[in-house]
Amino acid sequence: MEISNNYLPKAKPQIPHFLILPWLAPGHLIPATDIARLLAEHNASVTILTTPVNAARIKPTIDRFNDASAGDISLVSLYFPATEFGLPEGCENVDMVPSMPLVYNFYNATKLFGQQVARYIHEQAPHVSCIIGGMGYVWAADVARELGVPCFIFHGFGSFALYCCEILHKTKAHEIPDSAAELFNLPGLPFEFKIARKELPMHFQQSKKDKEIAEEMRNYEVTVDGVLVNSFEQLEQGYAGLLQKNSGKKVFTIGPVSLCNTTRLDMEERGNKSTVDSDRCIEWLNSQKSNSVIYVCFGSTGSFAPKQFKELGLGLLASPWPSVWVIKDVEKLPGETLIWLRENFEEKNSSKSLLIKGWAPQIAILSHPSVGGFVTHCGWNSTLESVAAGVPIVAWPLYGEQFLNVKLIVDVLKIGVSVGAGEAMAWRGEKEDIVRVKREDVVRAIEKLMNGEEERRRVAELKEKAKLALEKGGSSFFNLENLIQFVAQTI
């Protein structure tokens, strides 16, 4: 077993030692790192255990925190068995998996990784007081039971989406429709919510492989002691309580955790180093009018097949608003699409459009006063970061729990406009050759959002509430203290 210890855990009597096992995806690794920093700021002892590739991604952030703070976060990496499961060497994160079929190989590799984690904990980390396990680590609760310590799960979802999932597990409402595309009413909510099965998270899909994984994940969920949610009570009022009541688990809302990133470096290098020169990016944003720029990004794994990609681009060109467009998986685009992109964005419209090919400093961009709207897949991290920056949303869900988030954003919070995606797409747009959202839909949604006042007013109010939630006396500050006290009582 290969072990790399950048920092060794320091046992502190009567101070809880949290072991954080982030799920191996950017949307989980990044907020889990922020959770570690918040716990350390509240005087808890923290170790993050991950793989070498993922440790390298977050090490600069941890180093900066340890250098600037009295807190102490340990970072440990263990070998990940990628090649043993038919994955490319060094494939240690979901964003590195080449195709959807290999996601199942990746999931199985994490089980063998779990055996190494268990051995490491028993042999070298005997002072663990609590395990915080990522959503795909179905073995984490068993390891915690062997140690006799509590285990909390971190899904990366918000309270509303988690509550909807809990209701689906209990009622099986998604199993009634004959077709995956047939709409059904999701029960247990104070309003009507019709959704199709194929718009639900993978847990509720019907393929044999998906069912097996879903059953393992559900068993994990029902055996943990509680749930950590990157959210705050004023954003999803009442849903954390409903989740706690219906799941029988303790629920702590402790976000938005991204607000712990206050330095420019932390904003620009969250989990990955930005692929754009930050000075050039800020200089371009500085040249634009206040609240005039549309920021377009579909998360760490969100990308489109060529037809839909071009339709999005044509919509941005037809819109009068300048845009910052983040493009992932550029290398997978055909040559003619790349030529079209260069001619229409980088040559003809460089003053109106800024392209970022790869990883973007999202928090820094959203926080800039020139940014007035965010076209997003509505992943929960992006949703929270938009709220924390006070930027309203054009909602374009792709898959996962994103269609649940859109209901919250557009109909409940009223801080966004739907682009009308209609149905979930294939993972990373694989094997798709259709256009789900037309250019005129993009123009319509952007126009409505940028000319609207209600969404902007509401999200501005939530921005202030988000900041207060993490300050002393705020709901998330209080929940962090309660979480640490709960674990301290078990030592």
C-alpha positions in Angstrom: 0.0 0.0 0.0 1.5 3.3 -1.2 1.0 6.2 1.2 1.9 9.8 0.8 1.5 12.0 3.9 1.9 15.7 3.3 0.8 16.3 6.9 0.4 13.8 9.7 -2.7 14.1 11.9 -2.0 15.6 15.2 -4.0 14.1 18.1 -5.7 16.8 20.1 -7.4 15.6 23.3 -11.1 16.1 23.4 -11.0 17.9 20.0 -12.8 15.9 17.3 -10.8 14.6 14.5 -12.8 14.5 11.2 -11.7 12.2 8.4 -13.1 13.5 5.1 -13.3 11.2 2.2 -14.4 13.3 -0.8 -16.1 11.5 -3.7 -13.8 11.6 -6.7 -15.5 14.3 -8.8 -14.7 18.0 -9.0 -18.2 18.9 -7.7 -17.5 16.9 -4.6 -13.8 17.3 -4.0 -13.9 21.1 -4.1 -16.7 21.7 -1.6 -15.4 18.9 0.6 -12.1 20.8 0.8 -14.0 23.9 1.8 -15.9 21.9 4.5 -12.5 20.9 5.8 -11.4 24.5 6.0 -14.6 25.6 7.8 -14.3 22.7 10.4 -10.6 23.7 11.0 -11.6 27.3 11.4 -14.0 26.1 14.1 -11.1 24.5 15.9 -11.7 20.9 14.8 -8.9 18.6 13.7 -9.3 17.5 10.0 -7.7 15.0 7.6 -8.6 14.8 3.9 -7.9 11.3 2.5 -8.0 11.0 -1.3 -5.9 9.8 -4.3 -2.6 11.2 -5.5 -4.1 13.0 -8.5 -6.9 14.6 -6.4 -4.5 15.4 -3.6 -2.3 17.3 -6.1 -5.4 19.3 -7.2 -6.3 20.6 -3.7 -2.8 20.7 -2.1 -2.1 24.4 -3.0 -5.4 25.3 -1.3 -4.6 23.3 1.8 -1.1 24.7 1.9 -2.3 28.3 1.7 -4.9 27.6 4.5 -2.3 26.0 6.8 0.2 28.8 6.2 -2.3 31.5 6.9 -4.3 30.0 9.7 -3.9 28.6 13.1 -5.9 25.6 11.8 -4.3 22.4 10.7 -5.6 20.2 7.9 -3.8 17.0 7.1 -3.7 15.7 3.5 -3.2 12.0 2.8 -3.2 10.2 -0.5 -3.5 6.5 -1.2 -3.0 4.6 -4.5 -6.1 4.3 -6.7 -6.4 1.0 -8.7 -7.3 2.6 -12.1 -5.5 0.2 -14.5 -6.7 -2.9 -12.5 -10.2 -2.0 -13.6 -9.5 -1.1 -17.3 -9.1 2.6 -16.8 -6.2 4.7 -18.1 -3.3 5.1 -15.7 -3.9 8.1 -13.4 -7.7 8.1 -14.1 -8.7 9.1 -10.5 -11.5 11.5 -11.0 -14.9 11.3 -12.8 -13.9 14.2 -15.1 -11.0 12.0 -16.4 -13.2 8.9 -17.3 -13.1 8.7 -21.1 -16.7 7.3 -21.7 -19.9 6.5 -19.9 -19.4 2.7 -19.9 -16.1 3.1 -18.0 -18.0 5.0 -15.2 -19.0 1.6 -13.9 -15.4 0.5 -13.9 -14.5 3.6 -12.0 -17.2 3.0 -9.4 -15.9 -0.6 -8.9 -12.4 0.7 -8.5 -13.5 2.9 -5.6 -14.6 -0.2 -3.7 -11.0 -1.6 -3.8 -9.8 1.8 -2.9 -12.1 1.6 0.1 -10.2 -1.5 1.4 -7.0 0.5 1.4 -8.7 3.3 3.2 -9.9 0.9 5.9 -6.5 -0.5 6.4 -4.9 2.9 6.6 -7.4 4.1 9.2 -6.9 1.0 11.4 -3.1 1.1 11.1 -2.2 4.8 11.0 -5.1 7.0 12.0 -6.5 5.6 15.2 -7.8 8.9 16.5 -10.6 9.4 14.0 -13.7 10.8 15.7 -16.0 11.0 12.7 -16.0 10.0 9.0 -17.5 12.3 6.4 -17.9 10.1 3.3 -18.6 11.0 -0.3 -21.8 9.9 -1.9 -20.3 7.0 -3.9 -18.2 5.5 -1.0 -20.7 2.9 -0.1 -18.3 1.3 2.3 -17.7 4.4 4.5 -20.4 3.6 7.0 -19.1 0.1 7.6 -15.6 1.5 8.3 -17.1 4.0 10.7 -19.0 1.2 12.5 -15.8 -0.8 12.9 -14.2 2.2 14.6 -17.3 3.0 16.7 -17.5 6.5 15.4 -20.3 8.4 13.6 -20.5 8.6 9.8 -22.0 11.5 7.9 -22.6 11.5 4.1 -21.9 14.4 1.8 -23.9 14.1 -1.4 -23.2 17.4 -2.9 -26.9 18.0 -3.4 -29.1 20.7 -1.7 -31.8 20.1 0.9 -34.6 20.4 -1.6 -33.2 17.8 -4.0 -32.3 15.4 -1.2 -35.8 15.7 0.2 -37.2 14.9 -3.2 -35.0 11.9 -3.5 -36.0 10.7 -0.1 -39.7 11.0 -1.0 -39.0 9.0 -4.2 -37.3 6.3 -2.3 -40.3 6.1 0.1 -43.2 6.4 -2.4 -41.7 4.8 -5.5 -43.7 7.3 -7.5 -41.2 7.2 -10.3 -41.9 3.5 -10.9 -45.5 4.0 -11.9 -45.2 5.6 -15.3 -44.9 3.2 -18.3 -42.4 5.4 -20.1 -39.2 7.1 -18.8 -40.5 10.2 -20.6 -44.0 10.1 -19.0 -44.6 12.9 -16.5 -45.6 12.0 -12.9 -46.3 14.1 -9.9 -43.7 14.1 -7.2 -45.6 13.8 -3.9 -44.9 15.3 -0.5 -44.4 18.9 -1.7 -46.5 22.0 -1.0 -46.9 22.5 -4.7 -47.4 20.4 -7.9 -44.2 19.2 -9.4 -44.4 17.1 -12.5 -41.3 15.5 -13.7 -40.2 12.6 -16.0 -38.2 9.6 -14.7 -35.4 10.3 -17.2 -34.9 13.7 -15.6 -34.2 12.2 -12.2 -30.7 11.3 -10.8 -29.1 8.0 -11.8 -30.4 6.4 -8.6 -33.9 6.2 -10.1 -33.0 5.0 -13.6 -34.1 1.5 -14.6 -31.1 -0.2 -16.2 -29.7 -3.2 -14.4 -26.3 -1.7 -13.6 -27.9 1.6 -12.4 -30.3 -0.4 -10.2 -27.4 -2.3 -8.5 -25.5 0.8 -7.8 -28.6 2.6 -6.6 -29.4 -0.1 -4.2 -25.8 0.0 -2.8 -25.9 3.8 -2.4 -29.3 3.6 -0.8 -28.1 1.1 1.8 -25.2 3.4 2.5 -27.6 6.4 3.0 -29.8 4.5 5.5 -26.9 3.3 7.6 -25.2 6.7 8.1 -25.8 8.8 11.2 -26.4 12.1 9.4 -26.2 14.2 6.3 -24.1 17.3 5.6 -25.6 19.8 3.2 -23.8 22.6 1.4 -26.7 25.0 1.8 -28.2 27.5 4.3 -31.6 27.5 5.9 -32.7 30.9 4.5 -32.2 29.5 0.9 -34.2 26.2 1.2 -36.5 27.1 4.1 -38.0 24.1 5.8 -36.5 21.4 3.5 -33.6 20.4 5.8 -36.2 19.8 8.5 -38.4 17.8 6.2 -35.4 15.8 5.1 -34.4 15.1 8.7 -38.0 14.1 9.6 -38.4 11.8 6.7 -35.0 10.2 6.7 -34.6 9.9 10.5 -31.0 11.3 10.1 -29.4 14.3 11.6 -29.1 17.1 8.9 -26.6 19.9 9.2 -26.7 22.7 6.6 -23.3 24.4 6.7 -23.0 26.5 3.5 -22.5 28.1 1.2 -19.0 26.6 1.8 -17.6 28.5 -1.2 -17.7 31.7 0.8 -14.5 30.6 2.7 -12.6 31.5 -0.6 -11.8 35.1 0.0 -8.3 35.4 -1.6 -7.8 35.8 -5.3 -5.7 32.6 -5.5 -8.3 30.6 -3.7 -10.9 31.9 -6.2 -8.8 31.2 -9.2 -7.4 27.8 -8.2 -10.3 25.9 -6.6 -9.5 22.2 -7.2 -7.8 23.0 -10.6 -5.6 25.7 -11.9 -7.4 28.1 -14.3 -6.6 27.6 -18.0 -7.0 31.3 -18.7 -4.7 34.1 -17.7 -6.6 35.6 -14.8 -5.3 39.1 -15.4 -6.5 39.0 -19.0 -9.9 37.7 -17.8 -10.4 40.5 -15.3 -9.1 43.1 -17.7 -11.8 42.0 -20.3 -14.5 42.0 -17.6 -13.3 45.5 -16.5 -14.0 46.7 -20.1 -17.7 45.8 -19.9 -20.6 47.6 -18.3 -22.0 46.7 -14.9 -24.4 43.8 -14.9 -24.0 43.4 -18.7 -22.1 40.1 -19.1 -23.6 36.6 -19.4 -21.3 34.0 -17.9 -21.9 30.6 -19.6 -20.6 27.4 -18.0 -21.9 23.8 -17.6 -19.8 22.5 -14.8 -16.8 20.2 -14.7 -18.4 17.4 -16.9 -21.0 19.3 -18.8 -20.4 19.4 -22.6 -22.4 19.1 -25.8 -22.3 17.2 -29.0 -21.4 19.5 -32.0 -25.0 20.3 -33.2 -26.1 21.5 -29.7 -22.8 23.2 -29.1 -23.1 25.3 -32.2 -26.7 26.1 -31.5 -25.7 27.5 -28.1 -23.0 29.5 -29.7 -25.4 31.0 -32.3 -27.7 32.0 -29.5 -24.9 33.8 -27.7 -23.9 35.6 -31.0 -27.6 36.6 -31.6 -27.9 38.0 -28.1 -27.0 41.7 -27.6 -25.2 40.9 -24.3 -21.5 40.2 -24.1 -20.5 36.7 -22.8 -17.8 34.7 -21.1 -18.2 31.2 -22.5 -16.4 28.3 -20.7 -15.9 25.3 -23.0 -15.0 21.9 -21.7 -13.7 18.9 -23.8 -12.6 21.2 -26.6 -10.4 18.4 -27.9 -13.5 16.3 -28.6 -15.0 18.8 -31.0 -14.6 18.1 -34.7 -12.3 20.3 -36.8 -15.0 22.2 -38.6 -16.6 23.1 -35.3 -13.3 24.4 -34.0 -12.8 26.5 -37.2 -16.4 27.9 -36.8 -15.6 28.8 -33.1 -12.4 30.5 -34.0 -13.9 32.5 -36.9 -17.0 33.6 -35.1 -15.8 34.2 -31.5 -12.0 34.6 -31.4 -11.6 36.7 -34.6 -14.9 38.5 -35.4 -16.3 39.0 -31.9 -13.4 39.0 -29.5 -14.5 42.3 -27.9 -18.0 40.8 -27.3 -17.1 37.3 -26.3 -14.3 35.8 -24.1 -13.7 32.1 -24.5 -12.2 30.0 -21.8 -11.2 26.5 -22.9 -11.0 24.3 -19.9 -11.1 25.3 -16.2 -12.4 28.7 -15.3 -12.0 30.8 -12.1 -15.8 30.7 -11.6 -16.1 32.5 -8.2 -13.9 35.3 -9.4 -15.9 35.7 -12.6 -19.3 35.6 -10.9 -18.1 38.1 -8.3 -17.2 40.7 -10.9 -19.6 43.6 -11.1 -19.9 43.3 -14.9 -21.5 39.9 -14.7 -25.3 40.1 -14.7 -26.4 36.6 -15.5 -25.3 32.9 -15.4 -26.3 30.3 -18.0 -25.7 27.1 -16.0 -26.5 23.4 -15.8 -27.8 24.1 -12.3 -25.4 21.8 -10.6 -25.7 22.6 -6.9 -22.2 24.1 -6.5 -22.8 26.5 -9.4 -26.2 27.3 -8.1 -24.9 28.2 -4.7 -21.9 30.2 -6.1 -24.3 32.2 -8.2 -26.5 32.9 -5.2 -23.5 33.9 -3.1 -22.4 36.3 -5.8 -25.9 37.7 -6.3 -26.2 36.7 -9.9 -29.5 35.5 -11.4 -29.7 32.3 -13.4 -30.6 31.0 -16.9 -31.4 27.4 -16.0 -30.3 24.7 -18.5 -30.2 21.4 -16.7 -28.4 18.4 -18.2 -28.7 15.4 -15.9 -28.3 14.3 -12.3 -30.4 16.2 -9.8 -30.3 19.3 -11.9 -33.9 19.2 -13.0 -34.9 19.2 -9.3 -32.7 22.2 -8.7 -34.4 24.0 -11.6 -37.8 23.7 -9.9 -36.3 25.4 -6.8 -34.5 28.1 -8.8 -37.3 29.1 -11.2 -40.5 28.3 -9.4 -39.7 28.4 -5.6 -37.0 31.0 -5.2 -37.8 32.8 -8.4 -34.2 33.8 -9.1 -33.9 32.3 -12.6 -35.4 31.7 -16.0 -35.7 28.3 -17.6 -34.2 27.9 -21.1 -36.7 25.0 -21.7 -34.3 22.0 -21.9 -37.3 19.6 -21.7 -35.4 16.4 -21.1 -32.1 15.1 -19.8 -29.2 14.6 -22.2 -26.7 11.8 -22.4 -23.6 12.1 -20.2 -21.3 14.6 -21.8 -23.5 14.6 -24.8 -22.2 11.2 -25.9 -23.8 9.7 -29.1 -26.2 12.6 -29.3 -26.9 14.3 -32.6 -29.9 16.3 -31.7 -30.7 19.9 -30.7 -32.7 20.0 -27.4 -32.4 23.8 -27.0 -32.6 26.1 -30.0 -30.7 29.3 -30.5 -33.9 31.3 -30.2 -34.6 29.7 -26.8 -31.1 30.8 -25.6 -31.8 34.4 -26.8 -35.3 34.4 -25.3 -34.1 33.2 -21.8 -31.1 35.6 -21.7 -33.2 38.5 -22.8 -35.9 37.8 -20.2 -33.3 37.4 -17.4 -31.2 40.4 -18.2 -34.2 42.7 -18.6 -36.0 41.3 -15.5 -35.9 43.0 -12.1 -37.6 40.5 -9.8 -35.0 37.7 -10.2 -32.2 40.2 -9.7 -33.8 41.7 -6.6 -34.5 38.3 -5.0 -31.0 36.9 -5.6 -29.5 40.1 -4.2 -31.4 39.5 -1.0 -30.2 35.9 -0.8 -26.6 37.0 -1.4 -26.8 39.0 1.9 -28.4 36.1 3.7 -25.8 33.7 2.4 -23.0 35.9 3.9 -24.7 36.2 7.2 -25.3 32.4 7.5 -21.6 31.7 7.9 -20.9 34.6 10.2 -20.9 34.2 13.9 -24.5 33.9 15.0 -25.7 32.7 11.5 -27.5 29.5 10.9 -24.6 27.7 9.1 -22.1 28.9 11.8 -24.4 27.6 14.4 -24.8 24.2 12.6 -21.0 23.8 12.3 -20.6 24.4 16.0 -23.4 21.9 16.7 -21.8 19.3 14.4 -18.5 19.5 16.2 -20.2 19.4 19.6 -22.2 16.3 18.5 -19.1 14.5 17.5 -17.2 15.6 20.6 -19.8 14.0 22.8 -19.1 10.6 21.2 -15.3 10.7 21.9 
